[in-house]
């Protein structure tokens, strides 16, 4: 439960920060995060496929 409260507080802080950031910065940051998540997912999938 404490983890959930902390996660919601961090989410609220992040959304508040994004609301005050310029749109171009927000889009670039979102793109960087999306690429990082895609690379992470690909590495995880590749690692599980070859780990018999």
PDB file of N, CA, C and O in Angstrom:
ATOM      1  N   UNK A   1       0.833  -1.200   0.000  1.00  0.00           N
ATOM      2  CA  UNK A   1       0.000   0.000   0.000  1.00  0.00           C
ATOM      3  C   UNK A   1       0.873   1.258   0.000  1.00  0.00           C
ATOM      4  O   UNK A   1       0.575   2.233  -0.689  1.00  0.00           O
ATOM      5  N   UNK A   2       1.932   1.220   0.766  1.00  0.00           N
ATOM      6  CA  UNK A   2       2.834   2.369   0.819  1.00  0.00           C
ATOM      7  C   UNK A   2       3.507   2.592  -0.536  1.00  0.00           C
ATOM      8  O   UNK A   2       3.719   3.728  -0.959  1.00  0.00           O
ATOM      9  N   UNK A   3       3.839   1.487  -1.206  1.00  0.00           N
ATOM     10  CA  UNK A   3       4.425   1.602  -2.542  1.00  0.00           C
ATOM     11  C   UNK A   3       3.455   2.278  -3.508  1.00  0.00           C
ATOM     12  O   UNK A   3       3.863   3.109  -4.319  1.00  0.00           O
ATOM     13  N   UNK A   4       2.186   1.927  -3.423  1.00  0.00           N
ATOM     14  CA  UNK A   4       1.170   2.524  -4.290  1.00  0.00           C
ATOM     15  C   UNK A   4       1.049   4.026  -4.032  1.00  0.00           C
ATOM     16  O   UNK A   4       0.943   4.806  -4.978  1.00  0.00           O
ATOM     17  N   UNK A   5       1.063   4.432  -2.782  1.00  0.00           N
ATOM     18  CA  UNK A   5       0.977   5.853  -2.441  1.00  0.00           C
ATOM     19  C   UNK A   5       2.197   6.599  -2.974  1.00  0.00           C
ATOM     20  O   UNK A   5       2.066   7.690  -3.530  1.00  0.00           O
ATOM     21  N   UNK A   6       3.388   6.010  -2.805  1.00  0.00           N
ATOM     22  CA  UNK A   6       4.602   6.644  -3.305  1.00  0.00           C
ATOM     23  C   UNK A   6       4.574   6.751  -4.830  1.00  0.00           C
ATOM     24  O   UNK A   6       4.978   7.770  -5.390  1.00  0.00           O
ATOM     25  N   UNK A   7       4.099   5.703  -5.497  1.00  0.00           N
ATOM     26  CA  UNK A   7       4.024   5.737  -6.958  1.00  0.00           C
ATOM     27  C   UNK A   7       3.052   6.813  -7.429  1.00  0.00           C
ATOM     28  O   UNK A   7       3.338   7.510  -8.402  1.00  0.00           O
ATOM     29  N   UNK A   8       1.932   6.960  -6.775  1.00  0.00           N
ATOM     30  CA  UNK A   8       0.959   7.985  -7.145  1.00  0.00           C
ATOM     31  C   UNK A   8       1.508   9.387  -6.893  1.00  0.00           C
ATOM     32  O   UNK A   8       1.256  10.300  -7.680  1.00  0.00           O
ATOM     33  N   UNK A   9       2.253   9.566  -5.811  1.00  0.00           N
ATOM     34  CA  UNK A   9       2.871  10.861  -5.553  1.00  0.00           C
ATOM     35  C   UNK A   9       3.896  11.209  -6.629  1.00  0.00           C
ATOM     36  O   UNK A   9       3.942  12.343  -7.106  1.00  0.00           O
ATOM     37  N   UNK A  10       4.722  10.224  -7.011  1.00  0.00           N
ATOM     38  CA  UNK A  10       5.702  10.475  -8.061  1.00  0.00           C
ATOM     39  C   UNK A  10       5.021  10.757  -9.394  1.00  0.00           C
ATOM     40  O   UNK A  10       5.475  11.614 -10.153  1.00  0.00           O
ATOM     41  N   UNK A  11       3.942  10.047  -9.684  1.00  0.00           N
ATOM     42  CA  UNK A  11       3.204  10.283 -10.922  1.00  0.00           C
ATOM     43  C   UNK A  11       2.620  11.692 -10.936  1.00  0.00           C
ATOM     44  O   UNK A  11       2.687  12.384 -11.952  1.00  0.00           O
ATOM     45  N   UNK A  12       2.057  12.108  -9.831  1.00  0.00           N
ATOM     46  CA  UNK A  12       1.516  13.457  -9.743  1.00  0.00           C
ATOM     47  C   UNK A  12       2.590  14.514  -9.910  1.00  0.00           C
ATOM     48  O   UNK A  12       2.359  15.538 -10.552  1.00  0.00           O
ATOM     49  N   UNK A  13       3.753  14.281  -9.344  1.00  0.00           N
ATOM     50  CA  UNK A  13       4.864  15.219  -9.491  1.00  0.00           C
ATOM     51  C   UNK A  13       5.316  15.283 -10.945  1.00  0.00           C
ATOM     52  O   UNK A  13       5.564  16.367 -11.473  1.00  0.00           O
ATOM     53  N   UNK A  14       5.425  14.121 -11.594  1.00  0.00           N
ATOM     54  CA  UNK A  14       5.870  14.081 -12.992  1.00  0.00           C
ATOM     55  C   UNK A  14       4.851  14.765 -13.899  1.00  0.00           C
ATOM     56  O   UNK A  14       5.233  15.520 -14.793  1.00  0.00           O
ATOM     57  N   UNK A  15       3.575  14.514 -13.684  1.00  0.00           N
ATOM     58  CA  UNK A  15       2.556  15.144 -14.523  1.00  0.00           C
ATOM     59  C   UNK A  15       2.526  16.652 -14.297  1.00  0.00           C
ATOM     60  O   UNK A  15       2.298  17.414 -15.237  1.00  0.00           O
ATOM     61  N   UNK A  16       2.748  17.079 -13.087  1.00  0.00           N
ATOM     62  CA  UNK A  16       2.803  18.508 -12.811  1.00  0.00           C
ATOM     63  C   UNK A  16       3.990  19.166 -13.487  1.00  0.00           C
ATOM     64  O   UNK A  16       3.891  20.297 -13.963  1.00  0.00           O
ATOM     65  N   UNK A  17       5.119  18.459 -13.532  1.00  0.00           N
ATOM     66  CA  UNK A  17       6.303  18.982 -14.205  1.00  0.00           C
ATOM     67  C   UNK A  17       6.074  19.065 -15.707  1.00  0.00           C
ATOM     68  O   UNK A  17       6.449  20.050 -16.342  1.00  0.00           O
ATOM     69  N   UNK A  18       5.464  18.041 -16.269  1.00  0.00           N
ATOM     70  CA  UNK A  18       5.205  18.027 -17.716  1.00  0.00           C
ATOM     71  C   UNK A  18       4.228  19.134 -18.099  1.00  0.00           C
ATOM     72  O   UNK A  18       4.338  19.702 -19.186  1.00  0.00           O
ATOM     73  N   UNK A  19       3.297  19.440 -17.243  1.00  0.00           N
ATOM     74  CA  UNK A  19       2.309  20.470 -17.553  1.00  0.00           C
ATOM     75  C   UNK A  19       2.967  21.841 -17.712  1.00  0.00           C
ATOM     76  O   UNK A  19       2.441  22.692 -18.430  1.00  0.00           O
ATOM     77  N   UNK A  20       4.106  22.069 -17.055  1.00  0.00           N
ATOM     78  CA  UNK A  20       4.777  23.360 -17.123  1.00  0.00           C
ATOM     79  C   UNK A  20       5.929  23.369 -18.117  1.00  0.00           C
ATOM     80  O   UNK A  20       6.530  24.417 -18.352  1.00  0.00           O
ATOM     81  N   UNK A  21       6.245  22.226 -18.701  1.00  0.00           N
ATOM     82  CA  UNK A  21       7.344  22.153 -19.663  1.00  0.00           C
ATOM     83  C   UNK A  21       6.834  22.509 -21.059  1.00  0.00           C
ATOM     84  O   UNK A  21       5.656  22.314 -21.359  1.00  0.00           O
ATOM     85  N   UNK A  22       7.702  23.021 -21.897  1.00  0.00           N
ATOM     86  CA  UNK A  22       7.293  23.302 -23.284  1.00  0.00           C
ATOM     87  C   UNK A  22       6.903  22.014 -24.008  1.00  0.00           C
ATOM     88  O   UNK A  22       7.405  20.938 -23.682  1.00  0.00           O
ATOM     89  N   UNK A  23       6.016  22.126 -24.981  1.00  0.00           N
ATOM     90  CA  UNK A  23       5.522  20.957 -25.703  1.00  0.00           C
ATOM     91  C   UNK A  23       6.650  20.236 -26.430  1.00  0.00           C
ATOM     92  O   UNK A  23       6.669  19.006 -26.460  1.00  0.00           O
ATOM     93  N   UNK A  24       7.582  20.968 -27.011  1.00  0.00           N
ATOM     94  CA  UNK A  24       8.680  20.318 -27.741  1.00  0.00           C
ATOM     95  C   UNK A  24       9.537  19.468 -26.799  1.00  0.00           C
ATOM     96  O   UNK A  24       9.927  18.353 -27.146  1.00  0.00           O
ATOM     97  N   UNK A  25       9.823  19.992 -25.618  1.00  0.00           N
ATOM     98  CA  UNK A  25      10.603  19.226 -24.637  1.00  0.00           C
ATOM     99  C   UNK A  25       9.844  17.975 -24.203  1.00  0.00           C
ATOM    100  O   UNK A  25      10.435  16.904 -24.067  1.00  0.00           O
ATOM    101  N   UNK A  26       8.545  18.110 -23.988  1.00  0.00           N
ATOM    102  CA  UNK A  26       7.729  16.971 -23.574  1.00  0.00           C
ATOM    103  C   UNK A  26       7.734  15.890 -24.642  1.00  0.00           C
ATOM    104  O   UNK A  26       7.843  14.707 -24.321  1.00  0.00           O
ATOM    105  N   UNK A  27       7.618  16.279 -25.915  1.00  0.00           N
ATOM    106  CA  UNK A  27       7.597  15.301 -26.999  1.00  0.00           C
ATOM    107  C   UNK A  27       8.951  14.609 -27.152  1.00  0.00           C
ATOM    108  O   UNK A  27       9.010  13.405 -27.399  1.00  0.00           O
ATOM    109  N   UNK A  28      10.032  15.365 -27.007  1.00  0.00           N
ATOM    110  CA  UNK A  28      11.363  14.756 -27.090  1.00  0.00           C
ATOM    111  C   UNK A  28      11.577  13.786 -25.931  1.00  0.00           C
ATOM    112  O   UNK A  28      12.086  12.683 -26.135  1.00  0.00           O
ATOM    113  N   UNK A  29      11.200  14.180 -24.734  1.00  0.00           N
ATOM    114  CA  UNK A  29      11.356  13.300 -23.574  1.00  0.00           C
ATOM    115  C   UNK A  29      10.507  12.038 -23.735  1.00  0.00           C
ATOM    116  O   UNK A  29      10.961  10.942 -23.406  1.00  0.00           O
ATOM    117  N   UNK A  30       9.294  12.182 -24.233  1.00  0.00           N
ATOM    118  CA  UNK A  30       8.429  11.019 -24.454  1.00  0.00           C
ATOM    119  C   UNK A  30       9.037  10.094 -25.499  1.00  0.00           C
ATOM    120  O   UNK A  30       8.965   8.873 -25.360  1.00  0.00           O
ATOM    121  N   UNK A  31       9.634  10.660 -26.541  1.00  0.00           N
ATOM    122  CA  UNK A  31      10.283   9.842 -27.560  1.00  0.00           C
ATOM    123  C   UNK A  31      11.470   9.071 -27.019  1.00  0.00           C
ATOM    124  O   UNK A  31      11.654   7.895 -27.330  1.00  0.00           O
ATOM    125  N   UNK A  32      12.283   9.747 -26.200  1.00  0.00           N
ATOM    126  CA  UNK A  32      13.440   9.081 -25.600  1.00  0.00           C
ATOM    127  C   UNK A  32      12.991   7.939 -24.693  1.00  0.00           C
ATOM    128  O   UNK A  32      13.580   6.858 -24.726  1.00  0.00           O
ATOM    129  N   UNK A  33      11.975   8.160 -23.898  1.00  0.00           N
ATOM    130  CA  UNK A  33      11.466   7.120 -23.004  1.00  0.00           C
ATOM    131  C   UNK A  33      10.897   5.960 -23.812  1.00  0.00           C
ATOM    132  O   UNK A  33      11.113   4.802 -23.456  1.00  0.00           O
ATOM    133  N   UNK A  34      10.174   6.249 -24.894  1.00  0.00           N
ATOM    134  CA  UNK A  34       9.595   5.193 -25.726  1.00  0.00           C
ATOM    135  C   UNK A  34      10.688   4.342 -26.368  1.00  0.00           C
ATOM    136  O   UNK A  34      10.569   3.118 -26.426  1.00  0.00           O
ATOM    137  N   UNK A  35      11.754   4.988 -26.851  1.00  0.00           N
ATOM    138  CA  UNK A  35      12.857   4.228 -27.455  1.00  0.00           C
ATOM    139  C   UNK A  35      13.540   3.372 -26.400  1.00  0.00           C
ATOM    140  O   UNK A  35      13.866   2.213 -26.658  1.00  0.00           O
ATOM    141  N   UNK A  36      13.758   3.929 -25.219  1.00  0.00           N
ATOM    142  CA  UNK A  36      14.399   3.175 -24.149  1.00  0.00           C
ATOM    143  C   UNK A  36      13.560   1.952 -23.764  1.00  0.00           C
ATOM    144  O   UNK A  36      14.103   0.866 -23.558  1.00  0.00           O
ATOM    145  N   UNK A  37      12.243   2.126 -23.669  1.00  0.00           N
ATOM    146  CA  UNK A  37      11.373   0.994 -23.341  1.00  0.00           C
ATOM    147  C   UNK A  37      11.370  -0.050 -24.451  1.00  0.00           C
ATOM    148  O   UNK A  37      11.339  -1.248 -24.167  1.00  0.00           O
ATOM    149  N   UNK A  38      11.403   0.381 -25.706  1.00  0.00           N
ATOM    150  CA  UNK A  38      11.437  -0.568 -26.815  1.00  0.00           C
ATOM    151  C   UNK A  38      12.731  -1.374 -26.809  1.00  0.00           C
ATOM    152  O   UNK A  38      12.710  -2.585 -27.030  1.00  0.00           O
ATOM    153  N   UNK A  39      13.864  -0.705 -26.558  1.00  0.00           N
ATOM    154  CA  UNK A  39      15.146  -1.404 -26.484  1.00  0.00           C
ATOM    155  C   UNK A  39      15.138  -2.380 -25.316  1.00  0.00           C
ATOM    156  O   UNK A  39      15.608  -3.509 -25.456  1.00  0.00           O
ATOM    157  N   UNK A  40      14.620  -1.971 -24.179  1.00  0.00           N
ATOM    158  CA  UNK A  40      14.554  -2.843 -23.013  1.00  0.00           C
ATOM    159  C   UNK A  40      13.694  -4.075 -23.308  1.00  0.00           C
ATOM    160  O   UNK A  40      14.080  -5.195 -22.975  1.00  0.00           O
ATOM    161  N   UNK A  41      12.528  -3.870 -23.932  1.00  0.00           N
ATOM    162  CA  UNK A  41      11.643  -4.993 -24.253  1.00  0.00           C
ATOM    163  C   UNK A  41      12.311  -5.945 -25.239  1.00  0.00           C
ATOM    164  O   UNK A  41      12.200  -7.163 -25.098  1.00  0.00           O
ATOM    165  N   UNK A  42      13.001  -5.400 -26.234  1.00  0.00           N
ATOM    166  CA  UNK A  42      13.676  -6.250 -27.214  1.00  0.00           C
ATOM    167  C   UNK A  42      14.791  -7.065 -26.556  1.00  0.00           C
ATOM    168  O   UNK A  42      14.953  -8.248 -26.854  1.00  0.00           O
ATOM    169  N   UNK A  43      15.553  -6.441 -25.671  1.00  0.00           N
ATOM    170  CA  UNK A  43      16.620  -7.169 -24.984  1.00  0.00           C
ATOM    171  C   UNK A  43      16.064  -8.249 -24.073  1.00  0.00           C
ATOM    172  O   UNK A  43      16.623  -9.343 -23.996  1.00  0.00           O
ATOM    173  N   UNK A  44      14.974  -7.959 -23.384  1.00  0.00           N
ATOM    174  CA  UNK A  44      14.348  -8.958 -22.519  1.00  0.00           C
ATOM    175  C   UNK A  44      13.828 -10.135 -23.343  1.00  0.00           C
ATOM    176  O   UNK A  44      14.031 -11.294 -22.980  1.00  0.00           O
ATOM    177  N   UNK A  45      13.162  -9.833 -24.444  1.00  0.00           N
ATOM    178  CA  UNK A  45      12.619 -10.895 -25.293  1.00  0.00           C
ATOM    179  C   UNK A  45      13.751 -11.727 -25.897  1.00  0.00           C
ATOM    180  O   UNK A  45      13.647 -12.952 -25.969  1.00  0.00           O
ATOM    181  N   UNK A  46      14.816 -11.080 -26.326  1.00  0.00           N
ATOM    182  CA  UNK A  46      15.961 -11.784 -26.903  1.00  0.00           C
ATOM    183  C   UNK A  46      16.629 -12.648 -25.835  1.00  0.00           C
ATOM    184  O   UNK A  46      17.019 -13.780 -26.120  1.00  0.00           O
ATOM    185  N   UNK A  47      16.766 -12.142 -24.627  1.00  0.00           N
ATOM    186  CA  UNK A  47      17.407 -12.899 -23.553  1.00  0.00           C
ATOM    187  C   UNK A  47      16.604 -14.109 -23.126  1.00  0.00           C
ATOM    188  O   UNK A  47      17.180 -15.157 -22.833  1.00  0.00           O
ATOM    189  N   UNK A  48      15.304 -13.989 -23.085  1.00  0.00           N
ATOM    190  CA  UNK A  48      14.470 -15.130 -22.694  1.00  0.00           C
ATOM    191  C   UNK A  48      14.394 -16.169 -23.796  1.00  0.00           C
ATOM    192  O   UNK A  48      14.239 -17.358 -23.519  1.00  0.00           O
ATOM    193  N   UNK A  49      14.500 -15.739 -25.032  1.00  0.00           N
ATOM    194  CA  UNK A  49      14.416 -16.676 -26.151  1.00  0.00           C
ATOM    195  C   UNK A  49      15.653 -17.562 -26.224  1.00  0.00           C
ATOM    196  O   UNK A  49      15.562 -18.711 -26.656  1.00  0.00           O
ATOM    197  N   UNK A  50      16.812 -17.047 -25.807  1.00  0.00           N
ATOM    198  CA  UNK A  50      18.070 -17.791 -25.920  1.00  0.00           C
ATOM    199  C   UNK A  50      18.565 -18.328 -24.592  1.00  0.00           C
ATOM    200  O   UNK A  50      19.746 -18.655 -24.475  1.00  0.00           O
ATOM    201  N   UNK A  51      17.710 -18.432 -23.589  1.00  0.00           N
ATOM    202  CA  UNK A  51      18.170 -18.824 -22.251  1.00  0.00           C
ATOM    203  C   UNK A  51      17.707 -20.227 -21.856  1.00  0.00           C
ATOM    204  O   UNK A  51      17.662 -20.509 -20.658  1.00  0.00           O
ATOM    205  N   UNK A  52      17.380 -21.073 -22.728  1.00  0.00           N
ATOM    206  CA  UNK A  52      16.858 -22.411 -22.414  1.00  0.00           C
ATOM    207  C   UNK A  52      17.698 -23.008 -21.381  1.00  0.00           C
ATOM    208  O   UNK A  52      17.448 -24.136 -20.958  1.00  0.00           O
TER     209      UNK A  52
END
